[in-house]
Amino acid sequence: MAKVSVYDMTGAVVSDLELNDAVFGIEPNTVVMHAAVVNYLANQRQGTQSTLTRSEVSGGGKKPWRQKGTGHARQGSTRAPQFTHGGIALGPKPRSYRYSLNKKVKRLAMKSALSSKVIDNDIVVVDDIKTDEYKTKTLVAMLKALGAQKALIVLNGVDDKVIKSAANIPGVKTTQVNTLNVYDILKYNKFIVVKDAVAKIEEVYA
């Protein structure tokens, strides 16, 4: 089992923690992680873009010129796609980009992402993250003590004071165990996780 140090908010080591190899010690599968990231980004797409087809553009009811004898190609409406102010041919319409991955693939991707953080020494386990008031300065001091800038902070549950204190720090995001995803783990340089959250992650994915 991999062993990591557990820090407090001042950056001092308070204990050690053994990580479950079934979750934090596997060989990262880059193909599966890539599939999970692509899936996450696709599911974030709104799919609300829309263009007007020739039948939806106002006007164009009159035939622009007679069918034969003008030398022009025959036309039925000035709202056909080849005309200025005409409709759009084959343009985007509202649609859903969502698709799902196999459950085993999602689990493997999560384990691979977590293991990659351990391999790269980018995981930081903190005994507890708490603040008595809404103070960005408290979280900035903690990040500085832990040597982290672009960081994902994983909490065991919702803590409004910590979440709002970290909300306007550039390059920092807070999340909970139940909303953790592969994209966020890989996006941020440091993976800062509360000790209780590690136990919950191992409980879910081991």
TAPESUL-V866747 format. One line per field, one symbol per residue. ss: DSSP state (~ for helix, > for strand, _ for the rest). Layout:
ss: ???
This chain:
ss: _>>>>>>_____>>>>>>>_~~~~_____~~~~~~~~~~~~~~~__________________________________________________________~~~~~~~~~~~~~~~~~___>>>>_________~~~~~~~~~~~____>>>>>____~~~~~~~_____>>>>>~~~__~~~~~~__>>>>>~~~~~~~~~~~_
